[in-house]
């Protein structure tokens, strides 16, 4: 999943979920889903940064205007409490969304159990039930149905545009074959307009029926309409894969524990920058990312797959190339390894063997990385002139043309108002032409989208802070 603020990077309302969208013979459907918008809006109002990035301008303006009077609603206050006390955020929010029925008066689709086989573990059965009661009050008091009706064109446009890409690029049958298990239910793709760039892969279980979701954050094209193209395909496969990987790893969690607890501290900075806060999430993400690379290999060949592997190494999963080769063994011997579950003991052995080699792997990779050589105004500076109209980042070597700058934990209001971005001819200085406010602090996070020109090695995630006088 991608996260951060303001990334600078190159109807029926009350039907049962199963009645929404058109499902093909593979069980795949694409649908806008009022439930995911409702939950995202509540947690946006509660201040969750991952739901505060709205990148479809007309929809975001409508949302902010409509719901501004309801920021102190009991449901919003409860969302704040749940985030602070239990860490309910990111995928936990979308897990709740698919466990409710209807948005006129939301109610649980089924009785919650303790533990619940599909509801994200940060929710207890009691907390989930109590929250849904407040959520129903919010939907009524904030006139959520009226908001949906007013924004139906944007939601329908997102669904249609996503479906074009999905029908051309997503092979559900091959995903199921890779994991060795057919879901007894449906694959459901959902565009999410509220949050911007975050993506989630929850699943819903009831008896022997399963729904596997890929909830994909939505941005806009140059005309302001929701935008999807083939670049979203790895993300879509990624989120579907979570619904297979997470439960399988969960069943063998103790086999991974010792290695996971040893590896995570060495890469914690980069994992946390992506909101991966523990070793279990790191393991899940590792397997999901290599699954995507194998999918790319099958559909687009070796060069595209190696590029995908390089991208994941740049995001801190330095072992992805080795896992890619290991999963080649899995695919070549399906008689011995018919399912992912049957192969996971081999994967656990790999991570155990990685522990004594990790320090050397990190050192070798760090030697390739470009470095931030300087910033104007200087990082950590106070009393910066608010009339300054540019921020300049200088690097220790020529860089490729792309860039990746997000806001940080301080929130989107502490990201400057950027007018345009330019590289110099040498590729060693990137200038953000921006407007600054007096008496204000700023925080910018430079991510691995910054790559060296010579070998494509990524910048280590770097945070720059300064304050104006």
C-alpha positions in Angstrom: 0.0 0.0 0.0 1.1 3.7 -0.9 0.7 6.3 1.8 1.4 10.0 2.5 0.1 13.5 2.0 -0.2 15.4 -1.3 2.0 13.0 -3.2 3.9 14.7 -6.0 4.1 11.7 -8.4 4.6 11.0 -12.1 -27.3 3.5 -7.7 -28.7 2.1 -5.5 -27.7 3.1 -2.0 -29.3 0.5 0.1 -29.0 -2.8 -1.7 -27.1 -5.8 -0.3 -23.5 -5.8 -1.3 -23.9 -8.9 -3.5 -26.5 -7.0 -5.6 -24.0 -4.2 -6.5 -22.1 -4.2 -9.8 -21.9 -6.8 -12.6 -20.1 -10.0 -11.9 -18.5 -12.0 -14.7 -18.0 -15.8 -15.0 -14.7 -15.6 -13.0 -16.6 -14.0 -10.0 -14.9 -10.6 -10.6 -17.0 -7.5 -10.3 -16.1 -3.8 -10.3 -18.3 -1.4 -8.3 -18.3 1.8 -6.5 -19.3 1.1 -2.9 -21.0 3.6 -0.7 -19.8 1.7 2.4 -16.2 2.4 1.8 -16.9 6.1 1.1 -18.9 6.3 4.3 -16.1 4.8 6.5 -13.4 6.8 4.7 -15.3 10.1 5.3 -15.8 9.4 9.0 -12.1 8.7 9.5 -11.1 11.6 7.3 -13.2 13.9 9.6 -11.4 12.2 12.6 -8.1 13.3 11.2 -6.7 10.0 9.9 -4.0 11.2 7.5 -4.4 8.1 5.2 -7.9 9.2 4.5 -7.2 12.9 4.1 -5.5 13.0 0.7 -8.5 13.4 -1.6 -7.1 13.6 -5.1 -10.4 14.1 -7.1 -10.8 17.8 -6.6 -14.5 18.3 -7.3 -15.4 15.3 -5.1 -13.1 16.4 -2.3 -14.6 20.0 -2.4 -18.1 18.6 -2.2 -17.1 16.3 0.6 -15.5 19.0 2.7 -18.4 21.4 2.2 -21.1 18.9 3.0 -19.5 17.3 6.1 -17.8 20.3 7.7 -20.6 20.8 10.2 -20.3 17.2 11.5 -16.7 17.1 12.6 -17.7 16.8 16.2 -20.3 14.1 15.6 -20.2 11.2 18.1 -19.2 8.8 15.3 -16.2 11.0 14.4 -15.2 11.3 18.1 -15.5 7.5 18.4 -13.3 7.1 15.4 -10.7 9.3 17.0 -10.8 7.2 20.2 -10.5 3.9 18.3 -7.5 5.2 16.4 -5.8 6.5 19.5 -6.6 3.5 21.7 -6.5 0.6 19.3 -4.7 1.9 16.2 -7.8 1.6 14.1 -6.6 3.1 10.8 -5.6 2.1 7.2 -6.9 -1.4 6.4 -8.8 -1.8 9.6 -11.2 1.0 8.4 -11.9 -0.7 5.1 -12.3 -4.1 6.9 -15.2 -2.5 8.9 -16.6 -1.1 5.7 -17.2 -4.4 4.1 -18.6 -5.9 7.3 -21.6 -3.5 7.3 -24.8 -3.7 5.3 -26.4 -0.6 3.9 -25.6 3.0 4.4 -29.0 4.5 5.1 -28.9 2.8 8.5 -25.7 0.7 8.7 -25.9 -2.6 10.5 -23.6 -5.6 10.8 -23.9 -8.1 7.9 -23.5 -10.8 10.5 -22.9 -11.2 14.2 -19.2 -10.6 15.1 -17.3 -13.3 16.9 -14.3 -13.2 19.1 -11.9 -13.6 17.5 -13.5 -12.9 14.1 -12.1 -14.8 11.2 -12.3 -11.9 8.7 -12.7 -8.6 10.7 -9.3 -6.9 11.1 -7.8 -7.8 14.5 -7.7 -4.2 15.8 -11.5 -4.4 16.1 -13.0 -6.3 19.0 -16.6 -7.6 18.6 -17.9 -5.2 21.2 -16.1 -2.2 19.8 -17.2 -3.0 16.3 -20.9 -3.3 17.3 -20.8 -0.1 19.4 -19.1 1.9 16.5 -21.7 0.8 14.0 -24.5 2.2 16.1 -22.8 5.6 16.1 -22.1 5.2 12.4 -25.8 4.8 11.7 -26.4 8.0 13.5 -23.8 9.8 11.4 -25.3 8.5 8.1 -28.7 9.9 9.2 -27.6 13.2 10.8 -25.1 14.1 8.1 -27.5 13.3 5.3 -25.1 10.8 3.7 -27.6 9.7 1.1 -28.0 13.2 -0.2 -24.2 13.5 -0.5 -24.1 10.3 -2.5 -26.9 11.3 -4.8 -25.1 14.6 -5.5 -21.9 12.9 -6.3 -23.2 9.9 -8.2 -21.6 11.0 -11.5 -18.1 11.0 -10.0 -18.7 7.5 -8.4 -20.1 6.1 -11.6 -17.3 7.5 -13.7 -14.7 5.9 -11.4 -16.4 2.6 -11.7 -16.6 2.7 -15.5 -13.0 3.8 -15.9 -11.7 1.2 -13.5 -13.6 -1.6 -15.2 -12.0 -0.8 -18.5 -8.6 -1.5 -17.0 -9.6 -4.5 -15.0 -11.3 -6.3 -17.9 -8.1 -5.8 -20.0 -5.5 -6.6 -17.4 -6.7 -8.6 -14.4 -6.6 -12.4 -14.8 -8.5 -13.6 -11.7 -8.0 -17.3 -12.7 -4.2 -17.0 -12.7 -4.2 -15.2 -9.4 -6.2 -18.0 -7.8 -4.0 -20.7 -9.5 -0.9 -19.0 -8.1 -2.1 -19.3 -4.5 -3.7 -22.7 -5.1 -7.0 -21.8 -3.8 -10.2 -20.7 -5.4 -12.2 -18.3 -3.2 -15.7 -19.6 -2.6 -17.3 -16.3 -3.5 -16.3 -13.2 -5.4 -13.4 -10.9 -6.3 -14.6 -7.3 -5.9 -12.7 -4.2 -7.2 -13.7 -0.9 -5.6 -12.6 2.6 -6.5 -12.3 4.8 -3.3 -12.5 8.5 -4.1 -12.2 9.9 -0.5 -8.6 9.0 0.4 -6.5 9.6 -2.7 -3.5 7.2 -2.9 -4.1 4.5 -0.2 -5.1 1.0 -1.3 -6.4 -1.9 0.8 -7.2 -5.6 0.5 -9.8 -6.7 3.1 -11.9 -9.8 2.9 -15.3 -10.9 4.2 -16.2 -14.4 5.4 -19.6 -15.7 6.2 -19.9 -19.5 6.6 -18.2 -21.0 3.6 -18.6 -17.8 1.4 -15.8 -15.4 0.8 -15.5 -12.0 -0.7 -12.0 -10.8 -1.7 -11.7 -7.0 -2.1 -9.2 -4.7 -3.7 -10.1 -1.1 -2.6 -8.1 1.2 -4.8 -7.5 4.9 -4.0 -8.4 7.2 -6.8 -6.8 10.3 -8.3 -7.9 12.5 -11.2 -6.7 13.1 -14.7 -6.1 16.5 -16.3 -9.8 16.9 -16.8 -10.6 16.3 -13.2 -12.2 12.9 -13.8 -11.2 9.8 -11.8 -8.2 8.2 -13.6 -7.2 4.6 -13.9 -4.7 3.0 -16.4 -2.4 0.0 -16.7 -0.1 1.5 -14.1 -2.7 0.5 -11.5 -2.5 -3.2 -12.3 0.3 -4.1 -9.8 -1.6 -2.3 -7.1 -4.8 -4.1 -7.9 -3.1 -7.5 -7.9 -1.3 -6.5 -4.7 -4.5 -5.8 -2.8 -6.2 -9.0 -4.0 -3.1 -11.0 -2.9 -3.4 -9.8 0.7 -6.6 -11.8 1.0 -4.7 -15.0 0.3 -1.3 -14.2 1.9 -2.4 -12.7 5.3 -4.6 -15.6 6.4 -1.9 -18.2 5.3 0.9 -16.4 7.2 -1.4 -16.0 10.2 -1.8 -19.7 10.5 2.0 -20.2 10.6 2.9 -17.0 12.4 5.0 -18.7 15.0 7.2 -20.2 12.3 8.1 -16.7 11.2 8.3 -14.9 14.5 11.9 -15.3 15.4 13.2 -14.2 12.0 10.6 -11.4 11.7 11.4 -10.0 15.1 15.2 -10.0 14.2 14.8 -8.5 10.7 12.2 -5.8 11.3 14.3 -3.5 13.5 17.0 -3.3 10.8 14.5 -1.9 8.3 12.0 -0.3 10.7 12.5 3.2 9.5 11.5 2.4 5.9 8.7 0.1 7.0 7.2 2.7 9.3 7.4 5.3 6.6 5.0 3.1 4.7 2.8 2.5 7.8 4.1 -1.1 8.2 4.4 -1.0 12.0 5.4 -4.6 12.9 7.2 -7.7 11.6 4.0 -9.5 10.7 3.0 -6.8 8.3 6.5 -6.8 6.9 6.3 -10.5 6.1 2.8 -10.2 4.6 4.0 -7.3 2.4 7.1 -9.2 1.3 5.0 -12.2 0.1 2.4 -10.0 -1.6 5.1 -8.0 -3.4 6.8 -11.1 -4.8 3.4 -12.5 -5.8 2.9 -9.4 -7.9 6.3 -9.7 -9.5 5.5 -13.3 -10.4 2.2 -12.1 -11.9 4.0 -9.5 -14.0 6.5 -12.2 -15.1 3.7 -14.4 -16.4 1.9 -11.6 -18.3 4.6 -9.2 -19.4 7.9 -11.1 -19.2 11.3 -11.0 -17.5 12.2 -7.4 -18.0 9.0 -6.1 -16.6 9.2 -8.5 -13.7 12.7 -7.5 -12.8 11.7 -3.8 -12.9 8.9 -4.7 -10.4 11.4 -6.5 -8.2 13.7 -3.4 -8.3 10.8 -1.2 -7.3 10.1 -3.3 -4.2 13.8 -3.4 -3.2 13.7 0.4 -3.4 10.9 0.4 -0.9 13.0 -1.4 1.7 12.2 -5.0 0.8 15.8 -5.8 -0.1 15.2 -9.5 -0.2 12.6 -9.4 -3.0 15.0 -10.6 -5.7 15.9 -13.7 -3.6 12.2 -14.4 -2.8 11.4 -14.0 -6.5 13.8 -16.8 -7.3 12.5 -18.9 -4.4 8.9 -18.5 -5.7 10.1 -19.8 -9.0 10.8 -23.1 -7.3 7.2 -22.9 -6.0 5.8 -22.4 -9.5 7.9 -25.1 -11.1 6.9 -27.8 -8.6 3.2 -27.5 -8.0 2.9 -31.2 -7.5 4.9 -30.8 -4.3 3.6 -27.4 -3.5 0.0 -27.2 -4.6 -0.9 -24.2 -2.4 0.9 -21.2 -0.9 0.1 -22.8 2.5 2.2 -25.9 1.6 5.1 -23.7 0.5 5.2 -21.4 3.5 7.5 -23.6 5.6 10.1 -23.1 2.9 9.6 -19.4 3.0 10.0 -19.4 6.8 13.3 -21.2 6.4 14.4 -18.6 3.9 13.7 -15.7 6.4 15.5 -17.6 9.1 18.5 -17.9 6.9 18.3 -14.2 6.0 18.9 -13.0 9.5 22.7 -13.5 9.7 23.1 -12.1 6.1 20.9 -9.0 6.5 23.5 -6.5 7.8 25.7 -7.2 4.8 22.8 -7.0 2.4 21.8 -3.6 3.8 25.4 -2.3 3.7 25.8 -3.3 0.0 22.6 -1.7 -1.0 23.2 1.5 0.9 26.5 2.0 -0.9 24.5 2.3 -4.1 22.0 4.9 -2.8 22.1 8.5 -3.8 22.3 11.0 -0.8 20.7 14.3 -0.1 23.6 16.7 -0.1 21.8 19.8 1.0 18.6 21.8 1.2 17.8 25.5 0.9 16.4 26.5 3.3 18.5 24.2 5.5 16.8 21.3 7.1 16.0 22.1 10.7 16.1 25.9 10.1 13.9 28.2 12.0 13.2 31.8 11.2 13.1 31.2 7.4 11.9 34.2 5.4 8.3 33.5 4.5 8.8 35.5 1.3 11.0 32.7 0.0 9.4 31.3 -3.1 11.4 28.1 -3.6 12.8 25.1 -1.9 15.9 23.5 -3.4 17.0 19.9 -2.8 20.6 19.0 -3.9 21.9 15.5 -4.4 25.3 14.0 -4.5 25.0 12.6 -8.0 22.9 13.0 -11.2 19.3 11.8 -10.6 16.7 10.3 -12.9 13.8 12.6 -13.9 11.2 11.4 -11.4 10.6 12.5 -7.9 8.6 11.5 -4.8 7.8 14.1 -2.2 5.0 13.6 0.4 3.8 15.3 3.5 4.8 13.8 6.9 3.2 13.0 10.2 2.5 16.7 10.9 -0.3 16.6 8.4 -1.2 18.0 5.0 -1.5 21.5 6.3 2.2 21.5 6.9 3.0 20.7 3.3 3.9 23.9 1.2 1.6 25.2 -1.5 3.7 23.9 -4.5 3.2 25.7 -7.8 5.6 23.8 -10.0 8.6 21.5 -9.8 11.8 21.6 -11.9 15.1 19.6 -12.2 18.2 21.4 -13.3 20.0 20.2 -16.4 22.6 18.3 -14.4 19.9 16.4 -12.5 21.5 17.2 -9.2 19.1 19.9 -8.0 15.3 19.8 -7.7 13.4 23.0 -7.1 9.9 23.3 -5.7 8.5 26.7 -6.5 6.1 27.2 -3.6 4.3 29.7 -1.4 5.1 29.7 2.4 3.2 31.2 5.3 4.7 33.2 8.1 5.1 31.6 11.5 4.5 28.1 10.2 6.3 24.8 10.3 6.8 22.6 7.2 7.6 18.9 6.8 8.4 17.2 3.5 9.3 13.5 3.1 11.5 12.5 0.1 10.8 8.9 -0.8 12.4 6.2 -3.0 10.8 7.6 -6.1 14.1 9.6 -6.3 16.5 7.3 -8.2 20.1 7.8 -9.3 20.5 8.3 -13.1 23.3 5.7 -13.5 21.9 2.6 -11.8 18.4 3.5 -10.6 19.3 3.1 -6.9 16.7 4.8 -4.7 17.1 7.6 -2.1 16.6 6.4 1.4 13.4 8.0 2.8 14.4 11.3 4.2 12.4 13.9 6.2 13.1 17.6 5.9 11.6 20.1 8.3 11.9 23.9 8.7 9.9 26.8 10.1 9.2 30.3 8.9 9.5 33.4 11.1 
